Amino acid sequence: QVQLVESGGRLVQAGGSLRLSCVASGRNFDTYTMGWFRQPPGKEREFVAAVHWSSPTTYYLDSVKGRFTISRDDAKNTVYLQMNSLKPEDTAVYYCNAGHLISLSTMSSGGGDSWGQGTQVTVSS
């Protein structure tokens, strides 16, 4: 497993942008499919975006397509989530997730074994 630490969450106005970062400690970061999940207030946690371990292939929740971009920098053991055109309904705690050698499908269905502590994103109207 890897240990994950998210950062970058804050209060932002609707239409604004944020970039979340997740730094992983541990070995072989480039063998982990990385994902972002979120939990809105009073709701269950949901998948947001993922990037595959062996290719730049990505996968997104329909409601964030065209607005959010996930990327990874294996040299820095870091995954990013660039969020543009933010909406109040994007308000949530955002969690980073890592799964060793898992597919994008498996990530989107519940994620891997490693979770970060979460970072709060609040979008005001």
C-alpha positions in Angstrom: 0.0 0.0 0.0 0.9 3.7 -0.3 0.1 6.5 2.0 -1.8 9.4 0.4 -2.0 13.1 1.4 -4.3 15.5 -0.4 -4.1 19.2 -0.5 -5.6 22.2 -2.4 -9.2 22.2 -1.2 -10.7 25.6 -0.2 -13.7 27.9 -0.6 -14.2 29.1 -4.1 -16.9 31.0 -6.0 -19.0 29.3 -8.6 -17.3 29.4 -12.0 -13.9 29.4 -10.4 -11.0 26.8 -10.5 -9.0 24.7 -8.1 -6.2 22.2 -8.4 -6.1 19.4 -5.9 -2.9 17.5 -5.4 -2.3 14.1 -3.9 1.2 13.0 -2.9 1.9 9.3 -2.4 4.6 7.8 -0.2 5.8 4.3 -0.7 7.3 2.4 -3.6 6.4 1.9 -7.2 3.9 4.7 -7.6 3.9 4.1 -11.3 2.2 0.7 -10.7 -0.9 2.3 -9.1 -4.0 3.4 -10.9 -4.9 6.7 -9.2 -8.4 8.1 -8.6 -10.4 10.9 -7.0 -13.6 10.4 -5.2 -15.9 12.8 -3.4 -18.5 12.8 -0.7 -21.0 15.7 -0.8 -22.8 16.7 2.4 -25.3 14.1 3.5 -24.6 11.8 0.5 -22.5 8.7 -0.2 -19.0 8.9 -1.6 -18.8 8.8 -5.4 -16.2 8.2 -8.1 -15.0 11.4 -9.9 -11.9 10.6 -12.1 -9.2 8.1 -12.6 -5.9 7.7 -14.5 -4.5 4.3 -15.4 -1.2 3.1 -14.0 0.4 2.1 -17.4 -1.1 4.6 -19.8 -2.4 8.1 -19.9 -5.9 6.7 -20.2 -8.5 8.5 -18.0 -12.1 8.1 -17.0 -14.6 10.6 -15.6 -17.9 10.9 -13.9 -20.3 12.2 -16.5 -21.1 15.4 -14.6 -17.5 16.5 -14.5 -16.4 15.6 -18.1 -15.1 18.7 -19.8 -14.6 20.6 -16.6 -12.2 18.3 -14.5 -8.9 16.9 -15.7 -6.9 14.2 -13.8 -3.2 13.9 -14.4 -0.2 12.3 -12.8 3.5 13.0 -12.4 5.2 9.7 -11.6 8.5 11.4 -11.0 6.9 13.4 -8.1 4.6 10.6 -6.9 1.7 13.0 -7.4 -1.7 13.0 -8.9 -3.7 16.1 -9.7 -7.3 17.1 -10.2 -7.7 20.3 -12.1 -11.3 21.5 -11.6 -12.7 24.3 -13.7 -16.1 25.9 -14.0 -16.9 24.8 -10.5 -20.5 24.5 -9.5 -22.1 24.5 -6.0 -23.0 20.9 -6.5 -19.2 20.1 -6.7 -19.1 20.9 -3.0 -17.7 17.8 -1.2 -14.8 16.3 0.6 -12.5 15.0 -2.1 -10.5 11.8 -1.5 -7.5 10.5 -3.3 -7.3 6.7 -3.9 -4.7 4.3 -5.2 -5.1 0.8 -6.5 -2.2 -1.5 -7.4 -2.4 -2.6 -11.0 -6.1 -2.2 -11.1 -8.2 -1.3 -14.1 -10.1 2.0 -14.6 -13.3 0.0 -14.3 -12.3 -1.4 -10.9 -11.3 2.1 -9.7 -14.6 3.6 -10.8 -16.5 0.8 -9.0 -15.1 1.5 -5.6 -11.4 2.2 -5.8 -8.3 0.5 -4.5 -7.0 -0.2 -1.0 -5.3 3.1 -0.2 -7.2 6.3 0.7 -6.2 9.8 1.7 -7.7 11.7 4.6 -9.7 14.0 2.3 -9.7 17.7 1.4 -12.7 20.0 1.6 -13.9 21.8 -1.5 -16.7 24.3 -1.0 -18.2 26.2 -4.0 -20.4 29.2 -3.2 -23.1 30.4 -5.4 
